[in-house]
């Protein structure tokens, strides 16, 4: 009499899912094939608890190996055009003139060029003091008026001759006893001061670095990017530069990206009608400004994401993306998070669905690509591990992830083919 246990159908199905994703580790995959074949021939003797724990370990070991699949692509166009002609060409054939989020994007942009000296990017200026906007230097950090610490009467462009487009924090005792903390004041960016850098890769308490050498704001920014990560967004201290600035430059597609990479030897901020931006490929890709009617080669970008402003359940959103595009979006690193949140800002619902759901069989969160979560951006208290849960991104605020019941209806973001 055969007493062998009939294999659990759900576990068997999950074995097939695991097989697909364990391609990154051949030895581990072969062990799982052996167990699966035993199960298929009804000689399955693997303990369920042992197998579930092994599954977790194997996924943890093997799944955090990603094949880079960018959510946008750069295209270098050799034909020389004016800036307006280049923008029209990019919008007709791709998405728009190239925008740049950070130094990683700059390296990608340079890699896609073909031994050229200079090319248009999608940055242009609307000169005038009333057209300036505040930005945090750190990519992905958004400036909001309700989270500011301006000193009374600031910002004020004091003196009126030299624009005060950069910001310092001043000694918190400067306006004692009214002050409850450090206050901000605008200064000309050519002023010199000490400053604070931070390093987001540090795992100990040495995240912040006080630099005693005095530099202009731009010099301080360059120093922080070279030796650490960026300017510190805000830190209690005496008079120091912080990573807050304003300018009149805009991206062609309307994005609010704050990254700037000016070559200060050649950059003129909108002077003499030089209101369109170029990247100087022979000067490490640094940017300069030029008259928009000059003819140059240029960079376009092609966005692989599409926001669907229709309200659907998670399953409906998944099916829609797979039928009409490629899949619901997955996020594997901070750069992809920042790119996705730019799309989420334009949603008509408070959340947008992501391609992330909780698997009760595996007892962990899995992307629709069958990868586990190696990068995460959960809101505090926002993760609920339940069989009926999928993940969504908030469309405002910090664009964090929260668990939502699958039968809720939201907008969603697809990845195009």
C-alpha positions as a LaTeX table, in Angstrom:
\begin{tabular}{lrrr}
\hline
Residue & $x$ (\AA) & $y$ (\AA) & $z$ (\AA) \\
\hline
Unk1 & 0.00 & 0.00 & 0.00 \\
Unk2 & 1.37 & 3.38 & $-0.98$ \\
Unk3 & 1.47 & 5.69 & 2.04 \\
Unk4 & 3.37 & 8.51 & 0.44 \\
Unk5 & 1.84 & 11.93 & 1.05 \\
Unk6 & 0.09 & 13.66 & $-1.86$ \\
Unk7 & 1.99 & 16.90 & $-2.61$ \\
Unk8 & 0.32 & 20.15 & $-1.69$ \\
Unk9 & $-0.85$ & 21.81 & $-4.95$ \\
Unk10 & $-0.06$ & 25.34 & $-3.76$ \\
Unk11 & 3.44 & 24.34 & $-2.69$ \\
Unk12 & 3.94 & 22.54 & $-6.00$ \\
Unk13 & 2.92 & 25.66 & $-7.91$ \\
Unk14 & 5.30 & 27.73 & $-5.87$ \\
Unk15 & 8.14 & 25.33 & $-6.62$ \\
Unk16 & 7.64 & 26.19 & $-10.28$ \\
Unk17 & 7.80 & 29.90 & $-9.44$ \\
Unk18 & 10.97 & 29.36 & $-7.44$ \\
Unk19 & 12.52 & 27.41 & $-10.28$ \\
Unk20 & 12.04 & 30.37 & $-12.61$ \\
Unk21 & 13.77 & 32.78 & $-10.28$ \\
Unk22 & 16.64 & 30.62 & $-9.08$ \\
Unk23 & 18.37 & 30.91 & $-12.43$ \\
Unk24 & 20.87 & 33.19 & $-10.70$ \\
Unk25 & 22.32 & 30.29 & $-8.70$ \\
Unk26 & 22.70 & 26.99 & $-10.54$ \\
Unk27 & 23.71 & 24.88 & $-7.51$ \\
Unk28 & 20.72 & 25.96 & $-5.48$ \\
Unk29 & 18.45 & 25.45 & $-8.45$ \\
Unk30 & 19.59 & 21.86 & $-8.92$ \\
Unk31 & 18.72 & 21.07 & $-5.28$ \\
Unk32 & 15.24 & 22.44 & $-5.79$ \\
Unk33 & 14.80 & 20.48 & $-9.02$ \\
Unk34 & 15.62 & 17.31 & $-7.09$ \\
Unk35 & 13.00 & 18.03 & $-4.42$ \\
Unk36 & 10.44 & 18.97 & $-7.04$ \\
Unk37 & 10.97 & 15.75 & $-9.00$ \\
Unk38 & 10.57 & 13.76 & $-5.80$ \\
Unk39 & 7.29 & 15.52 & $-5.19$ \\
Unk40 & 6.06 & 14.90 & $-8.73$ \\
Unk41 & 6.73 & 11.15 & $-8.38$ \\
Unk42 & 4.87 & 11.07 & $-5.02$ \\
Unk43 & 8.02 & 10.33 & $-3.07$ \\
Unk44 & 7.93 & 13.77 & $-1.51$ \\
Unk45 & 9.51 & 13.54 & 1.92 \\
Unk46 & 10.64 & 17.16 & 2.48 \\
Unk47 & 9.28 & 18.64 & 5.68 \\
Unk48 & 7.01 & 21.63 & 4.91 \\
Unk49 & 8.47 & 23.88 & 7.60 \\
Unk50 & 11.98 & 22.98 & 6.51 \\
Unk51 & 11.17 & 23.67 & 2.89 \\
Unk52 & 9.54 & 27.03 & 3.65 \\
Unk53 & 12.56 & 28.12 & 5.68 \\
Unk54 & 14.88 & 26.87 & 2.94 \\
Unk55 & 12.82 & 28.76 & 0.41 \\
Unk56 & 13.31 & 31.95 & 2.39 \\
Unk57 & 17.06 & 31.43 & 2.64 \\
Unk58 & 17.42 & 30.52 & $-1.01$ \\
Unk59 & 15.41 & 33.50 & $-2.12$ \\
Unk60 & 17.40 & 35.75 & 0.17 \\
Unk61 & 20.67 & 34.42 & $-1.21$ \\
Unk62 & 19.76 & 34.26 & $-4.86$ \\
Unk63 & 17.13 & 36.85 & $-5.60$ \\
Unk64 & 18.96 & 40.09 & $-4.89$ \\
Unk65 & 20.90 & 39.75 & $-8.12$ \\
Unk66 & 19.21 & 42.06 & $-10.60$ \\
Unk67 & 19.73 & 42.34 & $-14.29$ \\
Unk68 & 19.74 & 46.09 & $-14.82$ \\
Unk69 & 16.67 & 47.10 & $-16.78$ \\
Unk70 & 16.42 & 50.86 & $-16.91$ \\
Unk71 & 13.02 & 52.51 & $-16.79$ \\
Unk72 & 14.20 & 55.07 & $-19.36$ \\
Unk73 & 16.76 & 55.18 & $-22.17$ \\
Unk74 & 18.94 & 57.92 & $-23.64$ \\
Unk75 & 19.41 & 58.38 & $-27.39$ \\
Unk76 & 22.14 & 60.51 & $-28.94$ \\
Unk77 & 21.09 & 62.26 & $-32.17$ \\
Unk78 & 23.99 & 63.34 & $-34.39$ \\
Unk79 & 21.96 & 65.68 & $-36.59$ \\
Unk80 & 22.47 & 69.30 & $-35.58$ \\
Unk81 & 19.39 & 71.35 & $-34.74$ \\
Unk82 & 18.39 & 74.39 & $-32.72$ \\
Unk83 & 17.16 & 73.66 & $-29.18$ \\
Unk84 & 13.50 & 74.09 & $-30.17$ \\
Unk85 & 13.90 & 71.88 & $-33.24$ \\
Unk86 & 15.65 & 69.24 & $-31.12$ \\
Unk87 & 12.82 & 69.27 & $-28.59$ \\
Unk88 & 10.22 & 68.84 & $-31.34$ \\
Unk89 & 12.21 & 65.91 & $-32.79$ \\
Unk90 & 12.49 & 64.18 & $-29.40$ \\
Unk91 & 8.80 & 64.61 & $-28.63$ \\
Unk92 & 7.85 & 63.16 & $-32.00$ \\
Unk93 & 10.20 & 60.17 & $-31.90$ \\
Unk94 & 10.81 & 59.50 & $-28.20$ \\
Unk95 & 9.53 & 61.26 & $-25.06$ \\
Unk96 & 11.41 & 64.57 & $-24.79$ \\
Unk97 & 14.84 & 66.17 & $-24.70$ \\
Unk98 & 16.99 & 64.43 & $-22.11$ \\
Unk99 & 16.55 & 65.21 & $-18.42$ \\
Unk100 & 19.14 & 64.25 & $-15.84$ \\
Unk101 & 18.32 & 63.12 & $-12.32$ \\
Unk102 & 21.79 & 62.59 & $-10.82$ \\
Unk103 & 25.43 & 61.71 & $-11.54$ \\
Unk104 & 24.46 & 58.15 & $-12.48$ \\
Unk105 & 22.30 & 59.58 & $-15.26$ \\
Unk106 & 25.19 & 61.79 & $-16.38$ \\
Unk107 & 27.44 & 58.76 & $-16.77$ \\
Unk108 & 24.75 & 57.00 & $-18.80$ \\
Unk109 & 24.33 & 60.10 & $-20.94$ \\
Unk110 & 28.05 & 60.25 & $-21.66$ \\
Unk111 & 28.19 & 56.54 & $-22.45$ \\
Unk112 & 25.49 & 56.95 & $-25.11$ \\
Unk113 & 27.39 & 59.75 & $-26.93$ \\
Unk114 & 29.68 & 59.11 & $-29.89$ \\
Unk115 & 32.86 & 61.11 & $-29.38$ \\
Unk116 & 31.07 & 64.44 & $-29.63$ \\
Unk117 & 32.12 & 67.65 & $-27.92$ \\
Unk118 & 28.80 & 69.26 & $-27.03$ \\
Unk119 & 25.08 & 68.48 & $-27.18$ \\
Unk120 & 21.73 & 69.94 & $-26.13$ \\
Unk121 & 19.88 & 68.62 & $-23.07$ \\
Unk122 & 16.33 & 69.47 & $-22.03$ \\
Unk123 & 17.12 & 72.31 & $-19.62$ \\
Unk124 & 16.18 & 75.91 & $-20.37$ \\
Unk125 & 15.93 & 79.17 & $-18.43$ \\
Unk126 & 13.12 & 81.66 & $-17.93$ \\
Unk127 & 15.21 & 84.63 & $-16.72$ \\
Unk128 & 13.87 & 86.95 & $-14.08$ \\
Unk129 & 13.92 & 87.00 & $-10.31$ \\
Unk130 & 10.22 & 86.24 & $-10.09$ \\
Unk131 & 10.75 & 82.98 & $-12.04$ \\
Unk132 & 13.19 & 81.42 & $-9.58$ \\
Unk133 & 12.27 & 78.25 & $-7.71$ \\
Unk134 & 13.82 & 76.72 & $-4.59$ \\
Unk135 & 15.38 & 73.26 & $-4.80$ \\
Unk136 & 17.23 & 70.92 & $-2.48$ \\
Unk137 & 20.55 & 69.91 & $-3.97$ \\
Unk138 & 19.99 & 66.25 & $-3.08$ \\
Unk139 & 18.15 & 64.50 & $-5.95$ \\
Unk140 & 14.70 & 63.34 & $-4.93$ \\
Unk141 & 14.25 & 65.77 & $-2.02$ \\
Unk142 & 11.39 & 68.17 & $-2.66$ \\
Unk143 & 11.22 & 71.69 & $-1.28$ \\
Unk144 & 7.93 & 72.48 & 0.43 \\
Unk145 & 7.02 & 75.85 & 1.92 \\
Unk146 & 5.40 & 74.34 & 5.03 \\
Unk147 & 8.72 & 72.72 & 6.04 \\
Unk148 & 10.96 & 75.78 & 6.04 \\
Unk149 & 12.93 & 77.58 & 8.75 \\
Unk150 & 13.43 & 81.06 & 7.30 \\
Unk151 & 14.65 & 83.82 & 9.59 \\
Unk152 & 12.26 & 86.75 & 9.90 \\
Unk153 & 12.40 & 88.83 & 6.71 \\
Unk154 & 14.15 & 86.11 & 4.71 \\
Unk155 & 14.61 & 85.37 & 1.86 \\
Unk156 & 15.12 & 88.98 & 0.86 \\
Unk157 & 17.79 & 89.37 & $-1.88$ \\
Unk158 & 19.41 & 91.91 & 0.44 \\
Unk159 & 21.00 & 94.83 & $-1.39$ \\
Unk160 & 19.25 & 94.08 & $-4.66$ \\
Unk161 & 22.37 & 93.99 & $-6.85$ \\
Unk162 & 23.65 & 90.44 & $-6.51$ \\
Unk163 & 20.90 & 87.79 & $-6.37$ \\
Unk164 & 20.93 & 85.74 & $-3.18$ \\
Unk165 & 20.22 & 82.27 & $-4.55$ \\
Unk166 & 21.93 & 80.08 & $-1.93$ \\
Unk167 & 21.13 & 79.44 & 1.73 \\
Unk168 & 22.96 & 79.31 & 5.05 \\
Unk169 & 21.80 & 78.33 & 8.49 \\
Unk170 & 22.69 & 80.96 & 11.06 \\
Unk171 & 23.52 & 80.60 & 14.76 \\
Unk172 & 20.32 & 79.77 & 16.63 \\
Unk173 & 21.17 & 82.39 & 19.26 \\
Unk174 & 21.26 & 85.21 & 16.70 \\
Unk175 & 17.69 & 86.33 & 17.41 \\
Unk176 & 17.43 & 85.05 & 20.99 \\
Unk177 & 15.05 & 84.81 & 22.84 \\
Unk178 & 12.53 & 84.37 & 20.02 \\
Unk179 & 14.50 & 81.67 & 18.19 \\
Unk180 & 13.77 & 78.02 & 18.87 \\
Unk181 & 16.36 & 76.66 & 16.43 \\
Unk182 & 18.65 & 77.45 & 13.53 \\
Unk183 & 17.23 & 79.85 & 10.96 \\
Unk184 & 17.80 & 80.13 & 7.22 \\
Unk185 & 19.00 & 83.19 & 5.31 \\
Unk186 & 19.68 & 83.68 & 1.62 \\
Unk187 & 23.17 & 84.74 & 0.53 \\
Unk188 & 24.99 & 85.27 & $-2.77$ \\
Unk189 & 26.35 & 81.91 & $-3.88$ \\
Unk190 & 29.80 & 83.50 & $-4.28$ \\
Unk191 & 30.05 & 84.05 & $-0.50$ \\
Unk192 & 32.44 & 81.63 & 1.24 \\
Unk193 & 31.64 & 79.59 & 4.32 \\
Unk194 & 32.15 & 76.27 & 6.04 \\
Unk195 & 29.63 & 73.56 & 5.26 \\
Unk196 & 28.27 & 70.11 & 6.11 \\
Unk197 & 28.38 & 67.06 & 3.82 \\
Unk198 & 26.72 & 63.76 & 4.45 \\
Unk199 & 27.26 & 60.23 & 3.17 \\
Unk200 & 24.16 & 58.09 & 2.65 \\
Unk201 & 26.27 & 54.94 & 2.27 \\
Unk202 & 27.69 & 55.07 & 5.80 \\
Unk203 & 26.36 & 52.45 & 8.20 \\
Unk204 & 27.62 & 54.06 & 11.40 \\
Unk205 & 27.30 & 57.44 & 13.08 \\
Unk206 & 29.78 & 59.13 & 10.73 \\
Unk207 & 27.06 & 60.10 & 8.28 \\
Unk208 & 27.67 & 63.86 & 8.67 \\
Unk209 & 30.95 & 65.59 & 7.98 \\
Unk210 & 31.78 & 69.15 & 9.01 \\
Unk211 & 34.17 & 70.72 & 6.49 \\
Unk212 & 36.10 & 73.55 & 8.10 \\
Unk213 & 37.53 & 74.92 & 4.84 \\
Unk214 & 35.56 & 77.87 & 3.48 \\
Unk215 & 34.17 & 77.56 & $-0.04$ \\
Unk216 & 31.55 & 79.11 & $-2.26$ \\
Unk217 & 28.24 & 77.25 & $-2.41$ \\
Unk218 & 29.05 & 75.62 & $-5.77$ \\
Unk219 & 32.54 & 74.64 & $-4.62$ \\
Unk220 & 31.04 & 73.15 & $-1.46$ \\
Unk221 & 28.52 & 71.16 & $-3.49$ \\
Unk222 & 31.24 & 69.79 & $-5.77$ \\
Unk223 & 33.36 & 68.84 & $-2.75$ \\
Unk224 & 30.47 & 66.96 & $-1.12$ \\
Unk225 & 29.61 & 65.10 & $-4.32$ \\
Unk226 & 33.22 & 64.08 & $-4.86$ \\
Unk227 & 34.04 & 62.99 & $-1.31$ \\
Unk228 & 30.67 & 62.06 & 0.18 \\
Unk229 & 27.13 & 62.12 & $-1.23$ \\
Unk230 & 25.67 & 65.63 & $-1.12$ \\
Unk231 & 25.09 & 68.70 & 0.97 \\
Unk232 & 23.25 & 68.01 & 4.19 \\
Unk233 & 19.63 & 68.99 & 3.80 \\
Unk234 & 19.39 & 70.45 & 7.32 \\
Unk235 & 21.48 & 70.23 & 10.48 \\
Unk236 & 21.63 & 72.28 & 13.66 \\
Unk237 & 24.91 & 74.18 & 13.65 \\
Unk238 & 26.43 & 77.64 & 13.39 \\
Unk239 & 26.67 & 79.62 & 10.14 \\
Unk240 & 27.08 & 77.04 & 7.38 \\
Unk241 & 25.99 & 76.44 & 3.80 \\
Unk242 & 23.12 & 73.99 & 3.39 \\
Unk243 & 22.03 & 72.27 & 0.19 \\
Unk244 & 19.26 & 74.71 & $-0.72$ \\
Unk245 & 19.36 & 76.94 & $-3.80$ \\
Unk246 & 17.08 & 78.63 & $-6.31$ \\
Unk247 & 17.31 & 79.25 & $-10.03$ \\
Unk248 & 15.15 & 79.93 & $-13.07$ \\
Unk249 & 16.04 & 76.74 & $-14.98$ \\
Unk250 & 13.33 & 74.27 & $-16.04$ \\
Unk251 & 13.24 & 70.83 & $-17.64$ \\
Unk252 & 11.50 & 70.59 & $-21.00$ \\
Unk253 & 9.06 & 67.89 & $-19.87$ \\
Unk254 & 8.03 & 69.80 & $-16.73$ \\
Unk255 & 9.94 & 67.62 & $-14.26$ \\
Unk256 & 11.17 & 69.30 & $-11.10$ \\
Unk257 & 14.56 & 67.54 & $-10.99$ \\
Unk258 & 17.00 & 69.60 & $-8.92$ \\
Unk259 & 20.27 & 68.15 & $-10.22$ \\
Unk260 & 22.64 & 70.75 & $-11.73$ \\
Unk261 & 26.10 & 70.09 & $-13.15$ \\
Unk262 & 27.36 & 73.47 & $-14.35$ \\
Unk263 & 30.86 & 74.12 & $-15.62$ \\
Unk264 & 31.46 & 77.38 & $-13.75$ \\
Unk265 & 34.24 & 78.46 & $-16.14$ \\
Unk266 & 31.84 & 78.73 & $-19.07$ \\
Unk267 & 28.37 & 78.97 & $-17.53$ \\
Unk268 & 26.49 & 82.28 & $-17.80$ \\
Unk269 & 23.13 & 82.16 & $-16.06$ \\
Unk270 & 20.85 & 83.39 & $-18.81$ \\
Unk271 & 23.20 & 86.26 & $-19.74$ \\
Unk272 & 23.14 & 87.45 & $-23.38$ \\
Unk273 & 20.17 & 85.21 & $-24.21$ \\
Unk274 & 22.14 & 82.06 & $-23.36$ \\
Unk275 & 19.05 & 80.35 & $-22.01$ \\
Unk276 & 19.42 & 76.76 & $-23.21$ \\
Unk277 & 21.68 & 74.13 & $-21.65$ \\
Unk278 & 24.34 & 71.97 & $-23.26$ \\
Unk279 & 26.49 & 69.18 & $-21.88$ \\
Unk280 & 30.21 & 69.58 & $-22.55$ \\
Unk281 & 31.19 & 65.97 & $-23.21$ \\
Unk282 & 34.90 & 66.72 & $-23.29$ \\
Unk283 & 34.69 & 68.41 & $-19.86$ \\
Unk284 & 33.36 & 65.42 & $-17.91$ \\
Unk285 & 29.87 & 66.15 & $-19.20$ \\
Unk286 & 29.65 & 69.43 & $-17.26$ \\
Unk287 & 26.92 & 71.80 & $-18.42$ \\
Unk288 & 27.04 & 75.22 & $-19.98$ \\
Unk289 & 24.52 & 77.63 & $-21.48$ \\
Unk290 & 24.20 & 78.74 & $-25.10$ \\
Unk291 & 21.90 & 80.66 & $-27.41$ \\
Unk292 & 18.94 & 78.43 & $-28.22$ \\
Unk293 & 19.16 & 79.14 & $-31.95$ \\
Unk294 & 22.62 & 77.58 & $-32.23$ \\
Unk295 & 22.70 & 74.23 & $-34.02$ \\
Unk296 & 24.05 & 71.25 & $-32.10$ \\
Unk297 & 23.55 & 67.49 & $-31.75$ \\
Unk298 & 21.33 & 66.52 & $-28.84$ \\
Unk299 & 20.11 & 63.86 & $-26.44$ \\
Unk300 & 16.55 & 62.52 & $-26.25$ \\
Unk301 & 15.15 & 60.23 & $-23.60$ \\
Unk302 & 12.51 & 57.51 & $-23.95$ \\
Unk303 & 10.38 & 56.82 & $-20.88$ \\
Unk304 & 9.48 & 53.16 & $-20.31$ \\
Unk305 & 6.81 & 54.01 & $-17.74$ \\
Unk306 & 3.21 & 54.98 & $-18.30$ \\
Unk307 & 0.75 & 56.18 & $-15.66$ \\
Unk308 & $-2.74$ & 54.77 & $-16.20$ \\
Unk309 & $-5.25$ & 57.21 & $-14.74$ \\
Unk310 & $-7.97$ & 54.58 & $-14.40$ \\
Unk311 & $-9.15$ & 53.11 & $-11.10$ \\
Unk312 & $-8.65$ & 49.35 & $-10.96$ \\
Unk313 & $-8.07$ & 46.65 & $-8.37$ \\
Unk314 & $-4.54$ & 45.25 & $-8.12$ \\
Unk315 & $-5.40$ & 42.15 & $-10.18$ \\
Unk316 & $-7.16$ & 44.26 & $-12.82$ \\
Unk317 & $-4.17$ & 46.59 & $-13.00$ \\
Unk318 & $-1.79$ & 43.63 & $-13.38$ \\
Unk319 & $-3.87$ & 42.14 & $-16.21$ \\
Unk320 & $-4.19$ & 45.53 & $-17.92$ \\
Unk321 & $-0.42$ & 46.11 & $-17.90$ \\
Unk322 & 0.35 & 42.62 & $-19.18$ \\
Unk323 & $-2.23$ & 42.78 & $-21.95$ \\
Unk324 & $-1.54$ & 46.30 & $-23.20$ \\
Unk325 & 2.08 & 46.93 & $-22.18$ \\
Unk326 & 4.56 & 44.70 & $-20.36$ \\
Unk327 & 3.94 & 44.51 & $-16.61$ \\
Unk328 & 3.17 & 46.44 & $-13.44$ \\
Unk329 & 6.22 & 48.41 & $-12.37$ \\
Unk330 & 8.89 & 46.91 & $-10.09$ \\
Unk331 & 11.44 & 48.97 & $-8.15$ \\
Unk332 & 14.89 & 47.61 & $-7.35$ \\
Unk333 & 16.94 & 50.68 & $-6.35$ \\
Unk334 & 16.63 & 54.33 & $-5.24$ \\
Unk335 & 17.06 & 55.64 & $-8.80$ \\
Unk336 & 14.05 & 53.66 & $-10.01$ \\
Unk337 & 12.07 & 54.78 & $-6.95$ \\
Unk338 & 12.73 & 58.42 & $-7.83$ \\
Unk339 & 11.77 & 57.89 & $-11.46$ \\
Unk340 & 8.52 & 56.12 & $-10.55$ \\
Unk341 & 7.53 & 58.80 & $-8.05$ \\
Unk342 & 7.77 & 61.43 & $-10.80$ \\
Unk343 & 4.99 & 59.55 & $-12.58$ \\
Unk344 & 3.01 & 59.01 & $-9.37$ \\
Unk345 & 2.78 & 62.77 & $-8.78$ \\
Unk346 & 0.33 & 63.08 & $-11.68$ \\
Unk347 & $-2.10$ & 60.41 & $-10.47$ \\
Unk348 & $-5.72$ & 61.20 & $-9.66$ \\
Unk349 & $-5.82$ & 58.84 & $-6.65$ \\
Unk350 & $-3.94$ & 59.09 & $-3.31$ \\
Unk351 & $-2.06$ & 55.88 & $-4.14$ \\
Unk352 & $-0.82$ & 54.09 & $-7.27$ \\
Unk353 & $-0.45$ & 50.32 & $-7.47$ \\
Unk354 & 3.02 & 48.81 & $-7.72$ \\
Unk355 & 3.83 & 45.30 & $-8.94$ \\
Unk356 & 4.38 & 44.04 & $-5.39$ \\
Unk357 & 2.21 & 41.61 & $-3.45$ \\
Unk358 & 2.45 & 39.49 & $-0.31$ \\
Unk359 & 2.83 & 35.75 & $-0.91$ \\
Unk360 & 1.32 & 33.62 & 1.86 \\
Unk361 & 3.06 & 30.52 & 0.51 \\
Unk362 & 6.52 & 32.06 & 0.66 \\
Unk363 & 5.63 & 34.29 & 3.62 \\
Unk364 & 7.35 & 37.29 & 2.07 \\
Unk365 & 6.77 & 40.13 & $-0.37$ \\
Unk366 & 7.42 & 39.33 & $-4.04$ \\
Unk367 & 7.50 & 41.51 & $-7.14$ \\
Unk368 & 5.45 & 40.38 & $-10.13$ \\
Unk369 & 8.80 & 39.54 & $-11.72$ \\
Unk370 & 9.19 & 36.90 & $-8.93$ \\
Unk371 & 12.02 & 38.84 & $-7.27$ \\
Unk372 & 12.02 & 39.45 & $-3.53$ \\
Unk373 & 12.24 & 42.98 & $-2.14$ \\
Unk374 & 15.88 & 44.01 & $-1.90$ \\
Unk375 & 15.27 & 47.76 & $-1.98$ \\
Unk376 & 12.28 & 49.06 & $-0.01$ \\
Unk377 & 10.61 & 52.36 & 0.82 \\
Unk378 & 7.88 & 51.36 & 3.28 \\
Unk379 & 6.16 & 54.08 & 5.27 \\
Unk380 & 6.44 & 53.74 & 9.03 \\
Unk381 & 3.71 & 51.31 & 10.04 \\
Unk382 & 2.67 & 50.99 & 6.42 \\
Unk383 & 3.47 & 47.32 & 5.86 \\
Unk384 & 0.86 & 44.67 & 6.71 \\
Unk385 & 1.77 & 41.09 & 5.86 \\
Unk386 & $-1.52$ & 39.48 & 4.95 \\
Unk387 & $-2.63$ & 37.23 & 2.08 \\
Unk388 & $-4.93$ & 39.88 & 0.63 \\
Unk389 & $-2.32$ & 42.65 & 0.52 \\
Unk390 & $-0.49$ & 44.36 & $-2.31$ \\
Unk391 & 1.71 & 47.45 & $-2.27$ \\
Unk392 & 0.95 & 50.96 & $-3.46$ \\
Unk393 & 2.97 & 54.20 & $-3.52$ \\
Unk394 & 1.62 & 57.41 & $-2.05$ \\
Unk395 & 1.22 & 60.04 & $-4.76$ \\
Unk396 & 2.14 & 62.93 & $-2.46$ \\
Unk397 & 4.52 & 63.56 & 0.39 \\
Unk398 & 7.52 & 61.25 & 0.51 \\
Unk399 & 6.11 & 58.74 & $-2.03$ \\
Unk400 & 6.47 & 55.85 & 0.38 \\
Unk401 & 4.99 & 52.38 & 0.04 \\
Unk402 & 1.93 & 51.19 & 1.95 \\
Unk403 & $-0.01$ & 47.92 & 2.04 \\
Unk404 & $-3.50$ & 48.05 & 0.54 \\
Unk405 & $-6.24$ & 45.47 & 0.13 \\
Unk406 & $-6.21$ & 44.09 & $-3.41$ \\
Unk407 & $-9.86$ & 44.99 & $-3.96$ \\
Unk408 & $-9.15$ & 48.72 & $-3.48$ \\
Unk409 & $-9.11$ & 50.69 & $-6.74$ \\
Unk410 & $-6.31$ & 53.09 & $-7.67$ \\
Unk411 & $-4.38$ & 54.42 & $-10.64$ \\
Unk412 & $-1.32$ & 52.34 & $-11.52$ \\
Unk413 & 1.98 & 52.44 & $-13.39$ \\
Unk414 & 2.90 & 50.05 & $-16.20$ \\
Unk415 & 6.25 & 49.31 & $-17.77$ \\
Unk416 & 6.14 & 49.52 & $-21.56$ \\
Unk417 & 7.76 & 46.96 & $-23.87$ \\
\hline
\end{tabular}
